[in-house]
Amino acid sequence: MKIKKNWLLLLVVLMAVALVFTACASSEKPEDTEVATPENPVIRLSTTTSVNDSGLLSYLQPYFEEDTGYTLEITSNGTGAAIALGQSGDADCLLVHAKAAEEEFINAGYGVERIPFMYNYFVIVGPESDPAGVADCATAAEAFEAIANKGSEFVSRGDDSGTHKAELKIWTSVNIDPTGKTWYVSSGSGMGATLNQASERLAYCLTDKATYLANSANLDLKILLAESEDMKNTYSMIAVNPDKWPDTNIDGSNAFIEWMTGDKATDLIAEFGVKEYSEPLFFVIDNQK
């Protein structure tokens, strides 16, 4: 009988100990899953207006900041001005779309490496009446010739942006210099403002498709020529060289580039615009997957 009482006493003690451990375990705080704030948390990103005006960066920014602990400080200009901020040391990373200017930036020692990661297409938009017959053209070069021959009004960004550089390249390919022509208008503005001006004047305009679609509800312009081979528009990222500017946040730049070329960002980019326009606004370059 004494043995039985001892076993009962031992069982009670064990149960009490188990309850204490259970209570302690349940009172423990869950493991902290917040991302640690980096030592230098601000990344100065200098980018082109077409990426910003399309809404892509504001769509991606909260995901990036939540995943990495960094904060993006975004400045949006035409590509020429965006690259100039890297040259002056006033940016840590570039996101731009003018290959020749990007390569010149790197060759001069200002950038580490050009990382092409996505593309979309330039399109030619204009009034539904299409007086120059752009919709019947096969290429942008053919369309520009038709616009010049008809003397139809054309609004250019005229701001040394990637879009402006692409436009000038097309004019050069057909040996036409539109400067000073009565039908050629230079807005000196970003893509959104240039589209608004073209819409008000019922004029033709070269634009990236993403910015046009993001603003199309407020424009009296239609896409008349889309996705011809001479209108592919590739976007690249470049970390500013810390050897040129020692205060550059190179760790932040590398973190941004790594995240933007990772699976999560590429999936988000592929989804951007599909719900609203039934098609993506940007396409990830295959070798990034």
N, C-alpha and C positions, 0 to 999 in steps of 0.2 A: 504493500500500500504506500509506503514511504517512497519507493522508486517511482510509482505512478505520479505521486505529487511532485517529485523533482522534475519529471519530464514535462508535466503541465506548466510548472514554473518556468522551465527553460523555453518552452514554446511561447509563453506570454512575453518573455524578455526579447526573443527573436522577432516577434511580431511588432513589439514597440520600437525596436531598432529599425526595422524595415519602414515603419511609418515615419520615423524621423528622417531617414534618407530620402523618402519620397517627398516629404514636405520641403526639404532643402532643395531637392532637384527642381520641384515645381516653382520654387520662389526665385530661382536663378533667372537673370535677365537673358533674353535671346541674344545670340551672338550679333554684334554690331555689323551690319552689312553695308554701311555707308562707305563710299569710296573716299580714301584719304585725300585731302587737298594737297596738290603738288607744291613744292617749294616755291616755284614761280608760276602761279596759277593762271595768268592772263596771256592769251595768245592774240597778237595783233594780226588779224587776217585782212589782207588787202585783196579785194576781188572785183570782178567786173559787174556792171549794172545788170546784165542779162541774167546772171545767176541769182542776184538778189531780187530783181524785179519779178522774176518768175515765182518767187516764194520758196524756192528750194532750200535756201540756207535757213530761213526761219522755221522750216519744217524739220530740218536735220539737227539744228542747234541744241534743242533740249535733250535729245537722245545722246548726243556727243558729250554734253556737259554732265549729264547724269552718270554716264558710263565711266568717265575719266577724271572727274573732279576739276577739269579745266574750265575756264570762262573764255568764250570767244568775244573779242572786241572787233566788230566788223566795220570796215570802211569800204564803200562801194563807189567805184569810178569807172570810166572807160579803161580799157586794158593799158593804154599808154601811161595814164596817170597812176593806175594801180601798180604797174611795174616801177614807176619812178619812186614810189614810197619804199619799195625794197632797195632801190639804189641809194636812197638817202638814210637807210637804217631805221625808217619809221614803220616798218612792218616786219613780222617774224616769218610769215608764210604768204605766198601768193596763190590765188586760184584764178587763172586767166585763160584766154583762148586766142592766142596769136603766136603760132609756132616760131616764126622767124624772130620776132621780138624776144620770145622766151629764150631761144638759143643764144641770141646776142647777150642777153642778161647773164646767162650762165658762163659764156665764153669770156666775159669781162670780169668774172670772178665774184659776182654778186650772189649767185645762186648755187646750191649744192647739186641738184639733179632735177631734171624735168620728168614728172610722173604723169603721163596721160592716163586718165581713168574713166572718162565718160565722153559722150558726144550727143549732139542732136543735129538738126539741120537748119540752115538758113532757109527762109522762104521769101518769096516776093509777094507782097500784099498790095492791094489797090482797090479802086472803086468797082462795084459790081458791073458797071457798064464797060469796063476794060477797054478804053479807047485805043490802046496800042496793041491789043490782041495778045497779051502776055500768056493767057491761058492756052494759046495754040502753040507756044514755043516749047522746045524740047530741053533747053538748057538755060541757065541764067545768062550766059553770054549772048545767046540769041534774043532773050527777052530784053536785055539792056540795049541792044542794037535797035530793037523795035521801038522802045521808049524814046530813044534819041532821035530816030528817024521821024517819029510822029510829033516830037516836041511836047510830049505829055509831061506833066509836072512830076518831079521825083524829089522826095525829101530824104536827104542824107543825114546821118548823125554828125559827120564833120568834126569828130572829137578825138581822133586818133585812137579809137577803141578797136577791139578785135573785129567787131562788126564793120566798122568804117574801113579798116585795113582790108577785110575780105571784099567789100564793095569796090574799093579802088583797084584791087587785083583783077576783078571782073571787067571793069572799064578798060584797064590796060590791055587785057587779053583781046579786046575787039578794037584796039587802037583809037579809043575815044577819050578825050579829055573834057569832062563836063563842066569844069571850073569856069565860072563866069557866064554860063549859058542861062538865058532867061527862065528856062524850065527847070533849072537845077537849084534846089534850096538846101542850104546847110543849116541845120538846127543848132549845132554845137551843144547838144544835150544828150542825156541818157536815152536808153531804148524806149522806156515808157513815154517820156515826153515827146520823143520823135514820132512815135506812133500816133499820139494825140494830135500832133501838128499835121501829119499826113492825112489823118481822118478828117480834120477840119477843112483841109484844102482839097479833099478827094483826090489825093495824089498817090503815086506808087512809092513803095518803101521796101528796103531789104531789112529783114529782122530775123532774129532767132525765133523758131517756132514756139518755144516755151513761153517767152514773154508775150508774144502775140496772143496765144491761147489764154493766158492768165488775164489779159486785158480785153479780150475780144467782145465781151458783152457791152462795152462802152465805146466800141469803134465802128465806124461805117466803112470798114475795109474787109475784103475777103482774101483768103489765100488763093492766089492765081497760079503759082508755080511752086511745087514742093518737092523736096528730096531728090533733086538732080545731083549727079556725081560731083559737080563743081560747087556744091553748097553744103558739104559736110563740115561740121563745126565741132572741133575737138577741144575739150577742156583739160588743163593740166594743173598740177600743184607743184610748187617749188619752195623748198625751205631756203630762207635767206642765209647766206654763208656766214657763220660765226667768225671765220678768219678775217672777214672784211668788217664785220660789226660784232665785236665781242659781247655786247650786251643783248644780242639777239637770243630769244627764247628757243633755242634749237631743240631742247627736249620737248617743249610744247608743240613745235612744228612737226617733229617726228611722230608724236602721239596723234596729232590730227591727221596726218597723212596715213598712218597705219590704220586708224579707225575708219577713215573714208574709203580705204581699199579693202576693208574687211567684209565678212559675209553680212553682218547686220546692216551696215550702211548701203552696200550694193543692193540688198533686198529692198530697203526703204526707197532708194533711188528708182528702182524698177517699178515700184508701186505708185510713185508720185505722179499725180495727174490722172490716173486710170479711172478713179471714181467719178471725177468731174468731167473728163473729156473722152472717156472710153479708150484712152491710149496713154502710154507714158510720155512725159515731157523730155526725159533724158534716157539715154541708153548706156549701160555700163560696158566698157571695153572688155571683151571676152577673157583676155589674159589676166584680169583682176579676180576672176572667180576661181 
